[in-house]
Amino acid sequence: MTEPTVTSPAASYEAFQVRYLFGPWSLDLIERVRPQPGERVLDLACGTGAVAREALKRISPGGTLVGVDLNPDMLRVASEVIEAREPVVRW
């Protein structure tokens, strides 16, 4: 398996932290919370959007998601990963 190209700290976070730690954790979190179609989700300190991506799978159709993070580069990476879902997602 080839490792993803890392161009910034946020891209490194997505490639490694999310891939091996926060990605699996987000699946467990969303299974416990059980968001439903049409609901609104707020993801605070969303990073690159690992939890947001899992929530989006469950709140569609009709749901909306807002992701908030202090680091603009994290939001940039998150928006690149989920770009096709706009305007359902607001960063």
PyMOL Python script that loads the backbone (N, CA, C, O; Angstrom):
from pymol import cmd

cmd.read_pdbstr("""\
ATOM      1  N   MET A   1       0.841  -1.172   0.000  1.00  0.00           N
ATOM      2  CA  MET A   1       0.000   0.000   0.000  1.00  0.00           C
ATOM      3  C   MET A   1       0.887   1.238   0.000  1.00  0.00           C
ATOM      4  O   MET A   1       1.853   1.313   0.760  1.00  0.00           O
ATOM      5  N   THR A   2       0.565   2.198  -0.843  1.00  0.00           N
ATOM      6  CA  THR A   2       1.323   3.445  -0.884  1.00  0.00           C
ATOM      7  C   THR A   2       0.755   4.436   0.118  1.00  0.00           C
ATOM      8  O   THR A   2      -0.458   4.541   0.302  1.00  0.00           O
ATOM      9  N   GLU A   3       1.658   5.154   0.757  1.00  0.00           N
ATOM     10  CA  GLU A   3       1.239   6.181   1.708  1.00  0.00           C
ATOM     11  C   GLU A   3       0.806   7.430   0.947  1.00  0.00           C
ATOM     12  O   GLU A   3       1.396   7.752  -0.085  1.00  0.00           O
ATOM     13  N   PRO A   4      -0.213   8.141   1.435  1.00  0.00           N
ATOM     14  CA  PRO A   4      -0.671   9.356   0.770  1.00  0.00           C
ATOM     15  C   PRO A   4       0.405  10.434   0.749  1.00  0.00           C
ATOM     16  O   PRO A   4       1.270  10.471   1.625  1.00  0.00           O
ATOM     17  N   THR A   5       0.351  11.308  -0.248  1.00  0.00           N
ATOM     18  CA  THR A   5       1.257  12.445  -0.316  1.00  0.00           C
ATOM     19  C   THR A   5       0.842  13.458   0.741  1.00  0.00           C
ATOM     20  O   THR A   5      -0.333  13.807   0.853  1.00  0.00           O
ATOM     21  N   VAL A   6       1.802  13.922   1.506  1.00  0.00           N
ATOM     22  CA  VAL A   6       1.528  14.866   2.591  1.00  0.00           C
ATOM     23  C   VAL A   6       2.101  16.218   2.217  1.00  0.00           C
ATOM     24  O   VAL A   6       3.305  16.344   1.989  1.00  0.00           O
ATOM     25  N   THR A   7       1.248  17.233   2.153  1.00  0.00           N
ATOM     26  CA  THR A   7       1.672  18.559   1.723  1.00  0.00           C
ATOM     27  C   THR A   7       1.559  19.617   2.818  1.00  0.00           C
ATOM     28  O   THR A   7       2.026  20.741   2.634  1.00  0.00           O
ATOM     29  N   SER A   8       0.949  19.278   3.951  1.00  0.00           N
ATOM     30  CA  SER A   8       0.772  20.228   5.049  1.00  0.00           C
ATOM     31  C   SER A   8       0.505  19.440   6.327  1.00  0.00           C
ATOM     32  O   SER A   8       0.228  18.242   6.267  1.00  0.00           O
ATOM     33  N   PRO A   9       0.586  20.098   7.480  1.00  0.00           N
ATOM     34  CA  PRO A   9       0.238  19.395   8.723  1.00  0.00           C
ATOM     35  C   PRO A   9      -1.191  18.848   8.703  1.00  0.00           C
ATOM     36  O   PRO A   9      -1.441  17.756   9.215  1.00  0.00           O
ATOM     37  N   ALA A  10      -2.123  19.591   8.122  1.00  0.00           N
ATOM     38  CA  ALA A  10      -3.509  19.115   8.063  1.00  0.00           C
ATOM     39  C   ALA A  10      -3.622  17.893   7.146  1.00  0.00           C
ATOM     40  O   ALA A  10      -4.359  16.956   7.451  1.00  0.00           O
ATOM     41  N   ALA A  11      -2.899  17.902   6.034  1.00  0.00           N
ATOM     42  CA  ALA A  11      -2.908  16.744   5.136  1.00  0.00           C
ATOM     43  C   ALA A  11      -2.275  15.536   5.831  1.00  0.00           C
ATOM     44  O   ALA A  11      -2.731  14.407   5.650  1.00  0.00           O
ATOM     45  N   SER A  12      -1.237  15.769   6.616  1.00  0.00           N
ATOM     46  CA  SER A  12      -0.614  14.693   7.392  1.00  0.00           C
ATOM     47  C   SER A  12      -1.595  14.140   8.425  1.00  0.00           C
ATOM     48  O   SER A  12      -1.692  12.926   8.605  1.00  0.00           O
ATOM     49  N   TYR A  13      -2.313  15.020   9.096  1.00  0.00           N
ATOM     50  CA  TYR A  13      -3.338  14.614  10.062  1.00  0.00           C
ATOM     51  C   TYR A  13      -4.377  13.719   9.389  1.00  0.00           C
ATOM     52  O   TYR A  13      -4.730  12.666   9.920  1.00  0.00           O
ATOM     53  N   GLU A  14      -4.869  14.141   8.214  1.00  0.00           N
ATOM     54  CA  GLU A  14      -5.860  13.347   7.483  1.00  0.00           C
ATOM     55  C   GLU A  14      -5.276  12.003   7.060  1.00  0.00           C
ATOM     56  O   GLU A  14      -5.927  10.968   7.196  1.00  0.00           O
ATOM     57  N   ALA A  15      -4.055  12.023   6.550  1.00  0.00           N
ATOM     58  CA  ALA A  15      -3.446  10.804   6.013  1.00  0.00           C
ATOM     59  C   ALA A  15      -3.113   9.777   7.085  1.00  0.00           C
ATOM     60  O   ALA A  15      -3.202   8.575   6.835  1.00  0.00           O
ATOM     61  N   PHE A  16      -2.736  10.225   8.260  1.00  0.00           N
ATOM     62  CA  PHE A  16      -2.268   9.274   9.262  1.00  0.00           C
ATOM     63  C   PHE A  16      -3.150   9.208  10.510  1.00  0.00           C
ATOM     64  O   PHE A  16      -3.598   8.126  10.889  1.00  0.00           O
ATOM     65  N   GLN A  17      -3.405  10.352  11.153  1.00  0.00           N
ATOM     66  CA  GLN A  17      -4.221  10.340  12.375  1.00  0.00           C
ATOM     67  C   GLN A  17      -5.637   9.856  12.087  1.00  0.00           C
ATOM     68  O   GLN A  17      -6.164   8.994  12.791  1.00  0.00           O
ATOM     69  N   VAL A  18      -6.252  10.422  11.042  1.00  0.00           N
ATOM     70  CA  VAL A  18      -7.627  10.030  10.703  1.00  0.00           C
ATOM     71  C   VAL A  18      -7.647   8.600  10.198  1.00  0.00           C
ATOM     72  O   VAL A  18      -8.505   7.806  10.582  1.00  0.00           O
ATOM     73  N   ARG A  19      -6.716   8.284   9.352  1.00  0.00           N
ATOM     74  CA  ARG A  19      -6.686   6.951   8.740  1.00  0.00           C
ATOM     75  C   ARG A  19      -6.590   5.838   9.780  1.00  0.00           C
ATOM     76  O   ARG A  19      -7.278   4.823   9.672  1.00  0.00           O
ATOM     77  N   TYR A  20      -5.745   6.024  10.778  1.00  0.00           N
ATOM     78  CA  TYR A  20      -5.488   4.936  11.722  1.00  0.00           C
ATOM     79  C   TYR A  20      -6.148   5.094  13.089  1.00  0.00           C
ATOM     80  O   TYR A  20      -6.313   4.105  13.802  1.00  0.00           O
ATOM     81  N   LEU A  21      -6.522   6.294  13.467  1.00  0.00           N
ATOM     82  CA  LEU A  21      -7.061   6.507  14.812  1.00  0.00           C
ATOM     83  C   LEU A  21      -8.465   7.105  14.784  1.00  0.00           C
ATOM     84  O   LEU A  21      -9.417   6.471  15.238  1.00  0.00           O
ATOM     85  N   PHE A  22      -8.599   8.311  14.259  1.00  0.00           N
ATOM     86  CA  PHE A  22      -9.879   9.009  14.337  1.00  0.00           C
ATOM     87  C   PHE A  22     -10.926   8.466  13.377  1.00  0.00           C
ATOM     88  O   PHE A  22     -12.119   8.568  13.662  1.00  0.00           O
ATOM     89  N   GLY A  23     -10.523   7.897  12.260  1.00  0.00           N
ATOM     90  CA  GLY A  23     -11.489   7.289  11.334  1.00  0.00           C
ATOM     91  C   GLY A  23     -12.259   6.159  12.000  1.00  0.00           C
ATOM     92  O   GLY A  23     -13.488   6.195  12.038  1.00  0.00           O
ATOM     93  N   PRO A  24     -11.559   5.150  12.529  1.00  0.00           N
ATOM     94  CA  PRO A  24     -12.267   4.071  13.226  1.00  0.00           C
ATOM     95  C   PRO A  24     -13.057   4.566  14.440  1.00  0.00           C
ATOM     96  O   PRO A  24     -14.156   4.079  14.702  1.00  0.00           O
ATOM     97  N   TRP A  25     -12.507   5.527  15.176  1.00  0.00           N
ATOM     98  CA  TRP A  25     -13.202   6.064  16.339  1.00  0.00           C
ATOM     99  C   TRP A  25     -14.485   6.769  15.924  1.00  0.00           C
ATOM    100  O   TRP A  25     -15.500   6.664  16.611  1.00  0.00           O
ATOM    101  N   SER A  26     -14.447   7.488  14.800  1.00  0.00           N
ATOM    102  CA  SER A  26     -15.640   8.215  14.357  1.00  0.00           C
ATOM    103  C   SER A  26     -16.778   7.264  13.998  1.00  0.00           C
ATOM    104  O   SER A  26     -17.945   7.586  14.220  1.00  0.00           O
ATOM    105  N   LEU A  27     -16.453   6.109  13.453  1.00  0.00           N
ATOM    106  CA  LEU A  27     -17.488   5.104  13.166  1.00  0.00           C
ATOM    107  C   LEU A  27     -18.213   4.696  14.447  1.00  0.00           C
ATOM    108  O   LEU A  27     -19.441   4.617  14.479  1.00  0.00           O
ATOM    109  N   ASP A  28     -17.444   4.440  15.491  1.00  0.00           N
ATOM    110  CA  ASP A  28     -18.035   4.052  16.773  1.00  0.00           C
ATOM    111  C   ASP A  28     -18.889   5.183  17.345  1.00  0.00           C
ATOM    112  O   ASP A  28     -19.996   4.942  17.826  1.00  0.00           O
ATOM    113  N   LEU A  29     -18.383   6.402  17.295  1.00  0.00           N
ATOM    114  CA  LEU A  29     -19.130   7.548  17.816  1.00  0.00           C
ATOM    115  C   LEU A  29     -20.465   7.708  17.103  1.00  0.00           C
ATOM    116  O   LEU A  29     -21.497   7.868  17.755  1.00  0.00           O
ATOM    117  N   ILE A  30     -20.460   7.667  15.786  1.00  0.00           N
ATOM    118  CA  ILE A  30     -21.687   7.861  15.018  1.00  0.00           C
ATOM    119  C   ILE A  30     -22.660   6.704  15.244  1.00  0.00           C
ATOM    120  O   ILE A  30     -23.872   6.919  15.271  1.00  0.00           O
ATOM    121  N   GLU A  31     -22.162   5.509  15.402  1.00  0.00           N
ATOM    122  CA  GLU A  31     -23.048   4.379  15.720  1.00  0.00           C
ATOM    123  C   GLU A  31     -23.762   4.608  17.052  1.00  0.00           C
ATOM    124  O   GLU A  31     -24.926   4.238  17.200  1.00  0.00           O
ATOM    125  N   ARG A  32     -23.083   5.205  18.007  1.00  0.00           N
ATOM    126  CA  ARG A  32     -23.690   5.467  19.316  1.00  0.00           C
ATOM    127  C   ARG A  32     -24.693   6.618  19.265  1.00  0.00           C
ATOM    128  O   ARG A  32     -25.731   6.570  19.925  1.00  0.00           O
ATOM    129  N   VAL A  33     -24.382   7.651  18.484  1.00  0.00           N
ATOM    130  CA  VAL A  33     -25.232   8.850  18.406  1.00  0.00           C
ATOM    131  C   VAL A  33     -26.449   8.615  17.508  1.00  0.00           C
ATOM    132  O   VAL A  33     -27.538   9.114  17.791  1.00  0.00           O
ATOM    133  N   ARG A  34     -26.263   7.866  16.439  1.00  0.00           N
ATOM    134  CA  ARG A  34     -27.317   7.510  15.488  1.00  0.00           C
ATOM    135  C   ARG A  34     -28.057   8.703  14.887  1.00  0.00           C
ATOM    136  O   ARG A  34     -29.272   8.816  15.044  1.00  0.00           O
ATOM    137  N   PRO A  35     -27.348   9.584  14.210  1.00  0.00           N
ATOM    138  CA  PRO A  35     -28.061  10.672  13.534  1.00  0.00           C
ATOM    139  C   PRO A  35     -28.985  10.109  12.461  1.00  0.00           C
ATOM    140  O   PRO A  35     -28.689   9.080  11.854  1.00  0.00           O
ATOM    141  N   GLN A  36     -30.097  10.784  12.234  1.00  0.00           N
ATOM    142  CA  GLN A  36     -31.136  10.311  11.314  1.00  0.00           C
ATOM    143  C   GLN A  36     -31.278  11.247  10.112  1.00  0.00           C
ATOM    144  O   GLN A  36     -30.886  12.411  10.189  1.00  0.00           O
ATOM    145  N   PRO A  37     -31.837  10.749   8.998  1.00  0.00           N
ATOM    146  CA  PRO A  37     -32.047  11.595   7.835  1.00  0.00           C
ATOM    147  C   PRO A  37     -32.825  12.863   8.207  1.00  0.00           C
ATOM    148  O   PRO A  37     -33.795  12.822   8.964  1.00  0.00           O
ATOM    149  N   GLY A  38     -32.368  13.984   7.653  1.00  0.00           N
ATOM    150  CA  GLY A  38     -33.028  15.254   7.891  1.00  0.00           C
ATOM    151  C   GLY A  38     -32.542  16.009   9.115  1.00  0.00           C
ATOM    152  O   GLY A  38     -32.919  17.165   9.307  1.00  0.00           O
ATOM    153  N   GLU A  39     -31.716  15.388   9.949  1.00  0.00           N
ATOM    154  CA  GLU A  39     -31.249  16.070  11.155  1.00  0.00           C
ATOM    155  C   GLU A  39     -30.111  17.038  10.843  1.00  0.00           C
ATOM    156  O   GLU A  39     -29.487  16.978   9.783  1.00  0.00           O
ATOM    157  N   ARG A  40     -29.861  17.938  11.810  1.00  0.00           N
ATOM    158  CA  ARG A  40     -28.757  18.883  11.720  1.00  0.00           C
ATOM    159  C   ARG A  40     -27.664  18.430  12.674  1.00  0.00           C
ATOM    160  O   ARG A  40     -27.945  18.025  13.802  1.00  0.00           O
ATOM    161  N   VAL A  41     -26.414  18.500  12.218  1.00  0.00           N
ATOM    162  CA  VAL A  41     -25.273  18.066  13.011  1.00  0.00           C
ATOM    163  C   VAL A  41     -24.269  19.208  13.100  1.00  0.00           C
ATOM    164  O   VAL A  41     -23.971  19.865  12.103  1.00  0.00           O
ATOM    165  N   LEU A  42     -23.752  19.438  14.302  1.00  0.00           N
ATOM    166  CA  LEU A  42     -22.680  20.394  14.527  1.00  0.00           C
ATOM    167  C   LEU A  42     -21.457  19.604  14.967  1.00  0.00           C
ATOM    168  O   LEU A  42     -21.502  18.906  15.980  1.00  0.00           O
ATOM    169  N   ASP A  43     -20.377  19.708  14.225  1.00  0.00           N
ATOM    170  CA  ASP A  43     -19.125  19.026  14.555  1.00  0.00           C
ATOM    171  C   ASP A  43     -18.117  20.086  14.994  1.00  0.00           C
ATOM    172  O   ASP A  43     -17.519  20.768  14.162  1.00  0.00           O
ATOM    173  N   LEU A  44     -17.936  20.218  16.304  1.00  0.00           N
ATOM    174  CA  LEU A  44     -16.995  21.192  16.862  1.00  0.00           C
ATOM    175  C   LEU A  44     -15.606  20.585  16.911  1.00  0.00           C
ATOM    176  O   LEU A  44     -15.452  19.401  17.209  1.00  0.00           O
ATOM    177  N   ALA A  45     -14.595  21.389  16.622  1.00  0.00           N
ATOM    178  CA  ALA A  45     -13.214  20.905  16.536  1.00  0.00           C
ATOM    179  C   ALA A  45     -13.161  19.747  15.544  1.00  0.00           C
ATOM    180  O   ALA A  45     -12.628  18.678  15.843  1.00  0.00           O
ATOM    181  N   CYS A  46     -13.721  19.980  14.363  1.00  0.00           N
ATOM    182  CA  CYS A  46     -13.935  18.917  13.379  1.00  0.00           C
ATOM    183  C   CYS A  46     -12.667  18.430  12.702  1.00  0.00           C
ATOM    184  O   CYS A  46     -12.679  17.379  12.061  1.00  0.00           O
ATOM    185  N   GLY A  47     -11.574  19.169  12.830  1.00  0.00           N
ATOM    186  CA  GLY A  47     -10.357  18.742  12.143  1.00  0.00           C
ATOM    187  C   GLY A  47     -10.615  18.643  10.647  1.00  0.00           C
ATOM    188  O   GLY A  47     -11.136  19.578  10.038  1.00  0.00           O
ATOM    189  N   THR A  48     -10.253  17.523  10.065  1.00  0.00           N
ATOM    190  CA  THR A  48     -10.445  17.329   8.624  1.00  0.00           C
ATOM    191  C   THR A  48     -11.755  16.632   8.300  1.00  0.00           C
ATOM    192  O   THR A  48     -11.970  16.213   7.162  1.00  0.00           O
ATOM    193  N   GLY A  49     -12.632  16.501   9.285  1.00  0.00           N
ATOM    194  CA  GLY A  49     -13.991  16.047   9.014  1.00  0.00           C
ATOM    195  C   GLY A  49     -14.270  14.559   9.107  1.00  0.00           C
ATOM    196  O   GLY A  49     -15.213  14.081   8.476  1.00  0.00           O
ATOM    197  N   ALA A  50     -13.489  13.811   9.867  1.00  0.00           N
ATOM    198  CA  ALA A  50     -13.719  12.362   9.976  1.00  0.00           C
ATOM    199  C   ALA A  50     -15.117  12.050  10.511  1.00  0.00           C
ATOM    200  O   ALA A  50     -15.821  11.210   9.951  1.00  0.00           O
ATOM    201  N   VAL A  51     -15.515  12.713  11.576  1.00  0.00           N
ATOM    202  CA  VAL A  51     -16.850  12.487  12.148  1.00  0.00           C
ATOM    203  C   VAL A  51     -17.916  13.030  11.204  1.00  0.00           C
ATOM    204  O   VAL A  51     -18.963  12.410  11.018  1.00  0.00           O
ATOM    205  N   ALA A  52     -17.649  14.182  10.613  1.00  0.00           N
ATOM    206  CA  ALA A  52     -18.605  14.791   9.681  1.00  0.00           C
ATOM    207  C   ALA A  52     -18.917  13.850   8.517  1.00  0.00           C
ATOM    208  O   ALA A  52     -20.075  13.718   8.122  1.00  0.00           O
ATOM    209  N   ARG A  53     -17.906  13.207   7.974  1.00  0.00           N
ATOM    210  CA  ARG A  53     -18.123  12.285   6.841  1.00  0.00           C
ATOM    211  C   ARG A  53     -19.044  11.143   7.220  1.00  0.00           C
ATOM    212  O   ARG A  53     -19.910  10.753   6.437  1.00  0.00           O
ATOM    213  N   GLU A  54     -18.864  10.603   8.416  1.00  0.00           N
ATOM    214  CA  GLU A  54     -19.730   9.500   8.862  1.00  0.00           C
ATOM    215  C   GLU A  54     -21.138  10.001   9.148  1.00  0.00           C
ATOM    216  O   GLU A  54     -22.114   9.318   8.835  1.00  0.00           O
ATOM    217  N   ALA A  55     -21.252  11.179   9.735  1.00  0.00           N
ATOM    218  CA  ALA A  55     -22.579  11.746  10.024  1.00  0.00           C
ATOM    219  C   ALA A  55     -23.340  12.011   8.732  1.00  0.00           C
ATOM    220  O   ALA A  55     -24.540  11.750   8.654  1.00  0.00           O
ATOM    221  N   LEU A  56     -22.648  12.530   7.714  1.00  0.00           N
ATOM    222  CA  LEU A  56     -23.303  12.845   6.441  1.00  0.00           C
ATOM    223  C   LEU A  56     -23.955  11.626   5.808  1.00  0.00           C
ATOM    224  O   LEU A  56     -25.007  11.737   5.180  1.00  0.00           O
ATOM    225  N   LYS A  57     -23.344  10.482   5.969  1.00  0.00           N
ATOM    226  CA  LYS A  57     -23.911   9.258   5.402  1.00  0.00           C
ATOM    227  C   LYS A  57     -25.282   8.958   5.999  1.00  0.00           C
ATOM    228  O   LYS A  57     -26.116   8.317   5.359  1.00  0.00           O
ATOM    229  N   ARG A  58     -25.514   9.421   7.224  1.00  0.00           N
ATOM    230  CA  ARG A  58     -26.743   9.080   7.933  1.00  0.00           C
ATOM    231  C   ARG A  58     -27.796  10.185   7.938  1.00  0.00           C
ATOM    232  O   ARG A  58     -28.979   9.901   8.130  1.00  0.00           O
ATOM    233  N   ILE A  59     -27.394  11.439   7.730  1.00  0.00           N
ATOM    234  CA  ILE A  59     -28.372  12.531   7.780  1.00  0.00           C
ATOM    235  C   ILE A  59     -28.948  12.878   6.407  1.00  0.00           C
ATOM    236  O   ILE A  59     -29.861  13.697   6.305  1.00  0.00           O
ATOM    237  N   SER A  60     -28.428  12.271   5.376  1.00  0.00           N
ATOM    238  CA  SER A  60     -28.965  12.492   4.032  1.00  0.00           C
ATOM    239  C   SER A  60     -30.143  11.561   3.809  1.00  0.00           C
ATOM    240  O   SER A  60     -30.101  10.426   4.284  1.00  0.00           O
ATOM    241  N   PRO A  61     -31.161  11.967   3.134  1.00  0.00           N
ATOM    242  CA  PRO A  61     -31.367  13.269   2.514  1.00  0.00           C
ATOM    243  C   PRO A  61     -31.950  14.275   3.504  1.00  0.00           C
ATOM    244  O   PRO A  61     -32.538  13.908   4.521  1.00  0.00           O
ATOM    245  N   GLY A  62     -31.772  15.523   3.183  1.00  0.00           N
ATOM    246  CA  GLY A  62     -32.417  16.592   3.934  1.00  0.00           C
ATOM    247  C   GLY A  62     -31.676  17.112   5.132  1.00  0.00           C
ATOM    248  O   GLY A  62     -32.087  18.120   5.707  1.00  0.00           O
ATOM    249  N   GLY A  63     -30.591  16.465   5.540  1.00  0.00           N
ATOM    250  CA  GLY A  63     -29.855  16.924   6.712  1.00  0.00           C
ATOM    251  C   GLY A  63     -28.838  17.981   6.351  1.00  0.00           C
ATOM    252  O   GLY A  63     -28.518  18.181   5.179  1.00  0.00           O
ATOM    253  N   THR A  64     -28.330  18.661   7.377  1.00  0.00           N
ATOM    254  CA  THR A  64     -27.269  19.647   7.177  1.00  0.00           C
ATOM    255  C   THR A  64     -26.201  19.434   8.233  1.00  0.00           C
ATOM    256  O   THR A  64     -26.471  18.916   9.317  1.00  0.00           O
ATOM    257  N   LEU A  65     -24.985  19.841   7.900  1.00  0.00           N
ATOM    258  CA  LEU A  65     -23.870  19.674   8.816  1.00  0.00           C
ATOM    259  C   LEU A  65     -23.043  20.945   8.825  1.00  0.00           C
ATOM    260  O   LEU A  65     -22.772  21.526   7.774  1.00  0.00           O
ATOM    261  N   VAL A  66     -22.640  21.377  10.018  1.00  0.00           N
ATOM    262  CA  VAL A  66     -21.731  22.504  10.174  1.00  0.00           C
ATOM    263  C   VAL A  66     -20.493  21.976  10.876  1.00  0.00           C
ATOM    264  O   VAL A  66     -20.582  21.382  11.950  1.00  0.00           O
ATOM    265  N   GLY A  67     -19.323  22.198  10.254  1.00  0.00           N
ATOM    266  CA  GLY A  67     -18.052  21.809  10.844  1.00  0.00           C
ATOM    267  C   GLY A  67     -17.276  23.043  11.247  1.00  0.00           C
ATOM    268  O   GLY A  67     -17.103  23.963  10.447  1.00  0.00           O
ATOM    269  N   VAL A  68     -16.801  23.070  12.501  1.00  0.00           N
ATOM    270  CA  VAL A  68     -16.081  24.232  13.035  1.00  0.00           C
ATOM    271  C   VAL A  68     -14.714  23.778  13.535  1.00  0.00           C
ATOM    272  O   VAL A  68     -14.606  22.786  14.255  1.00  0.00           O
ATOM    273  N   ASP A  69     -13.678  24.507  13.149  1.00  0.00           N
ATOM    274  CA  ASP A  69     -12.336  24.241  13.651  1.00  0.00           C
ATOM    275  C   ASP A  69     -11.562  25.553  13.640  1.00  0.00           C
ATOM    276  O   ASP A  69     -11.787  26.400  12.776  1.00  0.00           O
ATOM    277  N   LEU A  70     -10.655  25.723  14.592  1.00  0.00           N
ATOM    278  CA  LEU A  70      -9.847  26.944  14.659  1.00  0.00           C
ATOM    279  C   LEU A  70      -8.778  26.998  13.577  1.00  0.00           C
ATOM    280  O   LEU A  70      -8.300  28.079  13.234  1.00  0.00           O
ATOM    281  N   ASN A  71      -8.402  25.857  13.041  1.00  0.00           N
ATOM    282  CA  ASN A  71      -7.326  25.779  12.058  1.00  0.00           C
ATOM    283  C   ASN A  71      -7.898  25.816  10.643  1.00  0.00           C
ATOM    284  O   ASN A  71      -8.538  24.854  10.217  1.00  0.00           O
ATOM    285  N   PRO A  72      -7.680  26.902   9.911  1.00  0.00           N
ATOM    286  CA  PRO A  72      -8.243  27.007   8.570  1.00  0.00           C
ATOM    287  C   PRO A  72      -7.730  25.932   7.607  1.00  0.00           C
ATOM    288  O   PRO A  72      -8.444  25.549   6.679  1.00  0.00           O
ATOM    289  N   ASP A  73      -6.513  25.444   7.813  1.00  0.00           N
ATOM    290  CA  ASP A  73      -5.992  24.396   6.934  1.00  0.00           C
ATOM    291  C   ASP A  73      -6.749  23.075   7.138  1.00  0.00           C
ATOM    292  O   ASP A  73      -6.959  22.326   6.184  1.00  0.00           O
ATOM    293  N   MET A  74      -7.152  22.796   8.369  1.00  0.00           N
ATOM    294  CA  MET A  74      -7.973  21.604   8.629  1.00  0.00           C
ATOM    295  C   MET A  74      -9.298  21.715   7.865  1.00  0.00           C
ATOM    296  O   MET A  74      -9.747  20.749   7.249  1.00  0.00           O
ATOM    297  N   LEU A  75      -9.913  22.889   7.909  1.00  0.00           N
ATOM    298  CA  LEU A  75     -11.175  23.103   7.197  1.00  0.00           C
ATOM    299  C   LEU A  75     -10.994  23.012   5.684  1.00  0.00           C
ATOM    300  O   LEU A  75     -11.874  22.522   4.977  1.00  0.00           O
ATOM    301  N   ARG A  76      -9.856  23.483   5.195  1.00  0.00           N
ATOM    302  CA  ARG A  76      -9.576  23.386   3.763  1.00  0.00           C
ATOM    303  C   ARG A  76      -9.514  21.925   3.338  1.00  0.00           C
ATOM    304  O   ARG A  76     -10.128  21.535   2.345  1.00  0.00           O
ATOM    305  N   VAL A  77      -8.770  21.119   4.094  1.00  0.00           N
ATOM    306  CA  VAL A  77      -8.669  19.692   3.773  1.00  0.00           C
ATOM    307  C   VAL A  77     -10.043  19.035   3.885  1.00  0.00           C
ATOM    308  O   VAL A  77     -10.419  18.240   3.024  1.00  0.00           O
ATOM    309  N   ALA A  78     -10.790  19.357   4.931  1.00  0.00           N
ATOM    310  CA  ALA A  78     -12.137  18.781   5.107  1.00  0.00           C
ATOM    311  C   ALA A  78     -13.019  19.117   3.913  1.00  0.00           C
ATOM    312  O   ALA A  78     -13.737  18.254   3.407  1.00  0.00           O
ATOM    313  N   SER A  79     -12.970  20.360   3.462  1.00  0.00           N
ATOM    314  CA  SER A  79     -13.824  20.760   2.337  1.00  0.00           C
ATOM    315  C   SER A  79     -13.398  20.082   1.044  1.00  0.00           C
ATOM    316  O   SER A  79     -14.239  19.826   0.182  1.00  0.00           O
ATOM    317  N   GLU A  80     -12.126  19.789   0.891  1.00  0.00           N
ATOM    318  CA  GLU A  80     -11.661  19.065  -0.295  1.00  0.00           C
ATOM    319  C   GLU A  80     -12.146  17.618  -0.285  1.00  0.00           C
ATOM    320  O   GLU A  80     -12.499  17.069  -1.328  1.00  0.00           O
ATOM    321  N   VAL A  81     -12.160  17.012   0.883  1.00  0.00           N
ATOM    322  CA  VAL A  81     -12.574  15.610   0.991  1.00  0.00           C
ATOM    323  C   VAL A  81     -14.075  15.469   0.774  1.00  0.00           C
ATOM    324  O   VAL A  81     -14.518  14.479   0.191  1.00  0.00           O
ATOM    325  N   ILE A  82     -14.875  16.447   1.234  1.00  0.00           N
ATOM    326  CA  ILE A  82     -16.337  16.349   1.183  1.00  0.00           C
ATOM    327  C   ILE A  82     -16.935  17.319   0.152  1.00  0.00           C
ATOM    328  O   ILE A  82     -18.145  17.546   0.167  1.00  0.00           O
ATOM    329  N   GLU A  83     -16.149  17.875  -0.711  1.00  0.00           N
ATOM    330  CA  GLU A  83     -16.590  18.931  -1.624  1.00  0.00           C
ATOM    331  C   GLU A  83     -17.887  18.609  -2.360  1.00  0.00           C
ATOM    332  O   GLU A  83     -18.709  19.505  -2.553  1.00  0.00           O
ATOM    333  N   ALA A  84     -18.093  17.385  -2.769  1.00  0.00           N
ATOM    334  CA  ALA A  84     -19.271  17.014  -3.564  1.00  0.00           C
ATOM    335  C   ALA A  84     -20.576  17.183  -2.790  1.00  0.00           C
ATOM    336  O   ALA A  84     -21.641  17.240  -3.406  1.00  0.00           O
ATOM    337  N   ARG A  85     -20.527  17.264  -1.487  1.00  0.00           N
ATOM    338  CA  ARG A  85     -21.741  17.329  -0.672  1.00  0.00           C
ATOM    339  C   ARG A  85     -22.246  18.746  -0.429  1.00  0.00           C
ATOM    340  O   ARG A  85     -23.308  18.914   0.171  1.00  0.00           O
ATOM    341  N   GLU A  86     -21.531  19.758  -0.868  1.00  0.00           N
ATOM    342  CA  GLU A  86     -21.973  21.143  -0.663  1.00  0.00           C
ATOM    343  C   GLU A  86     -23.319  21.346  -1.342  1.00  0.00           C
ATOM    344  O   GLU A  86     -23.539  20.695  -2.363  1.00  0.00           O
ATOM    345  N   PRO A  87     -24.232  22.174  -0.882  1.00  0.00           N
ATOM    346  CA  PRO A  87     -24.170  23.070   0.264  1.00  0.00           C
ATOM    347  C   PRO A  87     -24.688  22.455   1.557  1.00  0.00           C
ATOM    348  O   PRO A  87     -24.926  23.179   2.524  1.00  0.00           O
ATOM    349  N   VAL A  88     -24.865  21.147   1.598  1.00  0.00           N
ATOM    350  CA  VAL A  88     -25.337  20.478   2.811  1.00  0.00           C
ATOM    351  C   VAL A  88     -24.347  20.693   3.951  1.00  0.00           C
ATOM    352  O   VAL A  88     -24.736  20.688   5.119  1.00  0.00           O
ATOM    353  N   VAL A  89     -23.063  20.883   3.617  1.00  0.00           N
ATOM    354  CA  VAL A  89     -22.008  21.079   4.606  1.00  0.00           C
ATOM    355  C   VAL A  89     -21.549  22.530   4.578  1.00  0.00           C
ATOM    356  O   VAL A  89     -21.340  23.107   3.511  1.00  0.00           O
ATOM    357  N   ARG A  90     -21.395  23.110   5.760  1.00  0.00           N
ATOM    358  CA  ARG A  90     -20.821  24.455   5.884  1.00  0.00           C
ATOM    359  C   ARG A  90     -19.616  24.357   6.806  1.00  0.00           C
ATOM    360  O   ARG A  90     -19.699  23.820   7.911  1.00  0.00           O
ATOM    361  N   TRP A  91     -18.505  24.881   6.336  1.00  0.00           N
ATOM    362  CA  TRP A  91     -17.288  24.862   7.153  1.00  0.00           C
ATOM    363  C   TRP A  91     -17.039  26.244   7.714  1.00  0.00           C
ATOM    364  O   TRP A  91     -16.062  26.451   8.434  1.00  0.00           O
TER     365      TRP A  91
END
""", "prot")
cmd.dss("prot")
cmd.show_as("cartoon", "prot")
cmd.util.cbc("prot")
cmd.orient("prot")
